[in-house]
Amino acid sequence: MKYTKSNFMMSVVGIIIYITDLIVDIWVSVRFFHEGQYVFGVLTVSFMLVGTLVVQCFSYSWYKADLKKAGQESQHRFLLLHCLQGGIFTRYWFALKKGYHVAFKYSSKTDNFIEEQIDPHKEVIDEVTDLSMLRLFETYLEGCPQLVFQLYTCLEHGQANTSQYAALMVSCCAISWSTVDYQISLRKSLPDKNVLTGPCPKLTYLFYKFFTLLSWMLSVVLLLFLNVNIALYLLSFLWFLGILWAFKNQTKFCASISMEFLYRIVVGFVLIFTFFNIQGQNTKCPMSCYYIVRVLATLGILIVLWVCPLSIFNSDYFIPISIIIALALILGIIFLIVYYGTLHPNKSKERKPDEIDGKPVQIECRMKYFLME
């Protein structure tokens, strides 16, 4: 498997979106504090801190595991960089530096991977996959709550300023990009999995995730207007169910017990917003149950709001949102069926790992235990 120029450009776009998202979040929080909306400002900063702290923990633990596997001692500079919240930037620096060399300067004449101890393409792909996993974590820990919160504030005031519009647009881009990039990178890093190729499967997967997420987030926002406590209880209950599901599947992603526990908590939170296969097994039944519950929950929220209309919404304001929620959910389910029914990579024959001297290549990487669809 080769790390191509297009893969390098995707990494460049990824860091641009990451930096833009960070700048816009800081801009929004400063704007809230400047306008005296301290609660909103604190919430915005809190979402940012929780997401980045969790990601730094995972990033540093992976660095330690990789160094230990290579027989090297843990370097204190990596710990310092992660304490200063620079883990992601450090990973991007190494990934882009090595990726540029492999994609643009590495000679195909030296592609004798049997004789070489390290495949430079595989090394870069693994680093990029680590980044895609970390960005996925941060997106759902920080980006999704941030998007719900910004939608709530916009609807509450009936208008939005420039920073809020920017936050909404960048959050949507970050969520969409990280979700698709994760799926592409993860399959590319696993030698026994078919890669996600062609624009049609990628766009179908993107639309499936985007529309189901949009429908659910708008439903949660409306429920927050109805009763904040009920909305928080519902989200907490769904989070608890997600954690139970992770424990039931006995995930084995992290080397240490404490990090595995944190991983299962994060997985539970991700499952609040979208479905992911956390063990790589057949998920036809769990996914069907997940989206049946999602449809019922969305319909329940809409019915309650129609029976008990909110005074904050007039009919001209509430009806379009209800229509958007319903249409987005229907479109999301349609794209889901199309993707898994006709375009999923597993519809073609599974790719076999390369073999050396008649022995199958062992898949020794943490990605084999990661969220797989």
C-alpha positions in Angstrom: 0.0 0.0 0.0 1.4 3.4 -1.0 1.2 6.8 0.6 0.3 9.0 -2.4 0.4 12.7 -3.2 -3.4 12.8 -2.8 -3.0 11.3 0.7 -0.5 14.0 1.5 -2.9 16.7 0.3 -5.6 15.3 2.5 -3.3 15.6 5.5 -2.6 19.2 4.6 -6.3 20.0 4.4 -6.8 18.2 7.7 -4.3 20.4 9.6 -5.8 23.5 7.9 -9.3 22.6 9.2 -7.9 21.7 12.6 -6.1 25.1 13.0 -9.2 27.0 11.6 -11.5 25.2 14.0 -9.2 26.1 16.9 -9.0 29.7 15.9 -12.8 30.0 15.4 -13.5 28.4 18.8 -11.2 30.9 20.5 -12.8 33.7 18.6 -16.3 32.6 19.7 -15.3 32.2 23.3 -13.7 35.7 23.4 -16.8 37.2 21.8 -19.0 35.6 24.5 -16.8 37.0 27.3 -16.6 40.4 25.6 -20.4 40.6 25.4 -20.8 39.5 29.1 -22.3 36.1 28.3 -19.9 34.4 30.7 -21.8 31.1 30.9 -21.7 30.6 27.1 -18.0 31.6 27.1 -17.2 29.1 29.9 -19.1 26.3 28.1 -17.3 27.0 24.8 -13.9 26.9 26.6 -14.9 23.8 28.5 -15.8 21.9 25.4 -12.4 22.8 23.9 -10.4 21.8 27.0 -12.1 18.4 27.5 -11.6 17.4 23.9 -8.0 18.4 23.7 -7.1 17.0 27.2 -8.5 13.6 26.3 -6.7 13.6 22.9 -3.4 14.5 24.5 -3.7 11.6 26.9 -4.3 9.1 24.1 -1.6 10.6 21.9 1.1 10.4 24.7 0.1 6.9 25.7 0.5 5.8 22.0 3.9 7.5 21.9 5.0 5.6 25.0 3.6 2.3 23.6 5.4 2.8 20.2 8.7 3.7 21.9 8.4 0.7 24.2 7.7 -1.6 21.3 10.8 -0.2 19.5 12.9 -0.9 22.6 13.4 2.8 23.3 13.0 4.8 26.5 10.2 7.3 26.9 11.4 10.8 26.1 10.4 13.6 28.5 10.1 16.1 25.6 7.1 14.3 24.3 5.5 14.5 27.8 6.2 18.2 27.9 4.8 18.8 24.5 1.6 17.0 25.4 1.3 18.9 28.7 1.5 22.1 26.6 -1.3 20.7 24.4 1.1 20.4 21.4 0.7 16.6 20.9 -1.4 17.0 17.7 0.8 19.6 16.2 3.9 17.4 16.9 2.2 14.5 15.2 1.2 16.6 12.2 4.8 17.9 11.9 6.3 14.4 11.8 3.5 13.0 9.5 3.7 15.9 7.0 7.5 15.8 7.0 7.8 12.1 6.4 4.7 12.1 4.1 6.2 14.7 1.9 9.4 12.8 1.5 7.6 9.5 0.8 5.0 11.0 -1.6 7.2 13.3 -3.6 10.9 12.3 -3.1 10.9 8.6 -2.3 12.2 6.6 -5.4 10.1 3.7 -6.5 13.4 2.0 -7.5 14.0 1.4 -3.8 10.7 -0.1 -3.1 12.1 -3.5 -2.0 10.2 -3.9 1.2 11.3 -7.5 1.7 14.9 -6.5 2.1 14.1 -3.3 4.1 13.3 -3.6 7.7 10.9 -0.6 7.6 8.4 0.2 4.9 8.4 4.0 4.7 4.9 4.0 3.1 3.5 1.8 5.9 5.2 3.9 8.5 3.7 7.2 7.2 0.2 5.5 6.8 0.3 4.4 10.4 1.2 7.9 11.6 -1.5 9.5 9.5 -4.0 6.9 10.8 -3.1 7.7 14.4 -3.8 11.3 13.6 -7.2 10.5 12.0 -8.2 8.6 15.1 -7.2 11.5 17.4 -9.0 14.0 15.2 -12.1 11.8 15.3 -12.0 11.7 19.1 -11.6 15.4 19.3 -14.3 16.1 16.8 -17.0 14.1 18.6 -15.8 15.2 22.1 -15.6 18.9 21.2 -17.0 19.5 17.8 -20.4 17.8 18.2 -21.3 19.4 21.6 -20.0 22.7 20.2 -22.2 22.5 17.2 -25.3 21.7 19.3 -24.4 24.6 21.6 -24.0 27.1 18.8 -27.2 26.0 17.1 -28.9 26.5 20.5 -27.6 30.0 21.0 -28.5 31.0 17.4 -32.0 29.8 17.7 -32.4 31.3 21.2 -31.6 34.8 19.9 -33.1 34.4 16.5 -29.9 35.5 14.9 -26.2 34.9 14.9 -23.1 37.0 14.6 -20.2 36.4 12.3 -18.2 34.4 14.7 -21.2 32.0 15.4 -21.8 31.5 11.6 -18.1 30.8 11.2 -18.2 28.3 14.1 -21.2 26.5 12.6 -19.6 26.2 9.2 -16.1 25.1 10.5 -17.7 22.6 12.9 -19.7 21.0 10.1 -16.5 20.9 7.9 -14.4 19.4 10.8 -17.0 16.7 11.7 -17.5 15.7 8.0 -13.8 15.7 7.1 -12.6 13.8 10.2 -15.3 11.2 9.8 -14.5 10.4 6.2 -10.8 10.8 6.6 -10.8 8.4 9.5 -12.6 5.8 7.5 -10.3 6.1 4.5 -7.1 6.1 6.7 -8.1 3.2 8.9 -8.9 0.9 6.0 -5.7 1.9 4.2 -3.7 1.0 7.3 -5.2 -2.5 7.7 -3.7 -4.9 5.1 -6.7 -7.4 5.3 -9.3 -4.7 4.6 -10.5 -3.4 1.3 -9.8 0.3 0.9 -12.5 2.9 0.4 -11.9 4.1 -3.2 -13.7 6.3 -5.6 -15.8 9.4 -5.0 -19.2 7.7 -4.9 -18.6 5.5 -1.8 -16.9 8.4 0.0 -19.7 10.9 -0.7 -22.4 8.4 0.1 -20.7 7.6 3.4 -20.3 11.4 4.1 -23.9 12.1 3.4 -25.1 9.2 5.5 -23.1 10.5 8.5 -23.9 14.2 7.8 -27.7 13.9 7.5 -28.2 11.5 10.4 -26.0 13.8 12.6 -27.8 16.9 11.5 -31.2 15.4 12.2 -30.2 14.3 15.7 -28.4 17.5 16.6 -31.4 19.6 15.7 -33.7 17.3 17.6 -31.4 17.6 20.7 -31.4 21.4 20.3 -35.3 21.5 20.3 -35.4 19.2 23.3 -33.0 21.6 25.1 -35.5 24.4 24.5 -38.3 22.3 25.9 -36.5 21.3 29.0 -32.7 21.4 29.6 -32.8 18.8 32.4 -34.8 16.3 30.3 -32.3 16.8 27.4 -29.3 16.3 29.7 -30.9 13.2 31.3 -31.5 11.7 27.9 -28.0 12.3 26.7 -26.5 11.0 29.9 -28.6 7.9 29.6 -27.5 7.3 26.0 -23.9 7.9 27.1 -24.3 5.3 29.9 -25.8 2.8 27.4 -22.8 3.4 25.0 -20.3 2.7 27.8 -22.2 -0.5 28.7 -22.0 -1.6 25.1 -18.3 -0.9 25.0 -17.8 -3.0 28.2 -20.0 -5.8 26.9 -17.9 -6.0 23.8 -14.7 -6.1 25.9 -12.8 -3.7 23.7 -9.0 -4.2 23.7 -7.7 -1.0 22.2 -5.3 0.3 24.9 -2.4 -1.4 26.6 -3.2 -0.1 30.1 -6.4 -0.7 32.0 -6.8 3.0 32.9 -6.5 4.1 29.2 -8.9 1.3 28.1 -11.4 2.5 30.7 -11.1 6.1 29.3 -11.4 4.7 25.7 -14.7 3.0 26.6 -16.0 6.2 28.1 -15.1 8.1 24.9 -16.6 5.4 22.7 -19.8 5.7 24.8 -19.9 9.5 24.1 -19.3 9.0 20.4 -22.2 6.6 20.3 -24.5 9.4 21.5 -24.1 11.1 18.1 -23.4 8.3 15.6 -23.0 4.6 15.2 -19.5 3.0 15.1 -18.5 -0.7 15.1 -16.2 -0.9 18.1 -15.0 -4.5 17.6 -14.9 -5.1 13.9 -17.6 -7.7 14.0 -20.8 -8.0 12.0 -23.0 -5.1 13.0 -26.1 -5.5 10.9 -28.3 -6.2 14.0 -26.7 -3.6 16.4 -26.7 -0.9 13.7 -30.4 -1.7 12.9 -31.3 -1.4 16.5 -29.3 1.8 16.9 -31.0 3.6 14.1 -34.5 2.2 15.0 -34.0 3.8 18.4 -32.7 7.0 16.8 -35.8 7.2 14.5 -38.2 6.6 17.5 -36.4 9.1 19.7 -36.5 11.8 16.9 -40.2 11.1 16.2 -40.9 11.2 20.0 -39.2 14.6 20.3 -41.1 16.1 17.3 -44.4 14.7 18.6 -43.9 16.2 22.1 -42.9 19.6 20.6 -46.0 19.6 18.3 -48.2 18.7 21.3 -46.5 21.2 23.6 -45.3 24.0 21.3 -42.6 26.2 22.5 -43.4 29.9 23.0 -39.9 30.8 21.8 -40.8 29.5 18.3 -43.5 30.8 16.1 -45.1 28.6 13.5 -43.0 30.1 10.7 -39.8 29.3 12.7 -40.6 25.9 14.1 -42.2 24.2 11.1 -39.2 24.5 8.8 -36.9 23.1 11.5 -39.2 20.1 11.9 -39.2 19.5 8.2 -35.4 19.7 8.1 -35.1 17.2 10.9 -37.5 14.7 9.2 -36.0 15.1 5.7 -32.4 14.9 7.0 -33.3 11.7 8.9 -34.9 10.1 5.9 -32.0 11.1 3.6 -29.5 9.8 6.1 -31.2 6.4 6.3 -31.4 6.2 2.5 -27.7 7.0 2.1 -27.0 4.4 4.9 -28.9 1.7 3.0 -27.2 2.6 -0.3 -23.7 2.6 1.2 -24.0 -0.7 3.1 -26.2 -2.3 0.5 -24.1 -1.6 -2.6 -21.0 0.6 -2.0 -19.4 -0.8 1.1 -15.8 -2.1 0.5 -16.7 -5.5 2.0 -19.0 -6.1 -0.9 -15.9 -7.0 -2.9 -13.6 -9.8 -1.9 -11.5 -9.1 1.2 -8.0 -8.1 0.4 -5.3 -10.6 1.6 -2.2 -9.3 3.4 1.1 -9.6 1.6 3.0 -12.8 2.4 6.8 -13.2 2.9 8.3 -16.7 2.4 4.9 -18.2 2.6 4.1 -16.7 6.0 1.2 -14.4 6.4 2.0 -10.9 7.6 0.9 -10.4 11.2 -1.3 -7.4 11.8 0.4 -5.9 14.9 -1.1 -2.5 15.2 -3.6 -0.9 17.5 -5.9 0.0 14.6 -7.1 -3.6 14.4 -9.0 -3.0 17.7 -10.2 0.4 16.7 -13.7 1.5 15.6 -14.3 -0.3 12.3 -17.1 -0.1 9.8 
